[in-house]
């Protein structure tokens, strides 16, 4: 994950807030075009590296593989449907706390 992707992911985290991360699914794709050993190693790096997905996984997010089949897509959608709706951090800051956008965690 390059610098821009990491920056975008950090913005995503600030928009969501830690409390909402339990509703986040990180879905990886392209499993049919990579050797299984290489894919497993890449996935392990994503899940164990503090600069990548480990912090959000530690806060309750889940990581799933999508193998480009309709059954797997349906399983992923069912996983999302089991989530309990929760306001995002940006929503709480803007509505409940009355902050302007520049004062929010994402706006800073």
Secondary structure by P-SEA (a helix, b strand, c coil): ccaaaaaaaaaaaaaccccccccccccccccccccaaaaaaaaaaaaccccccaaaaaabbbbbbbcccaaaaaaaaaaaaaccccccaaaaaacccccccccccccc
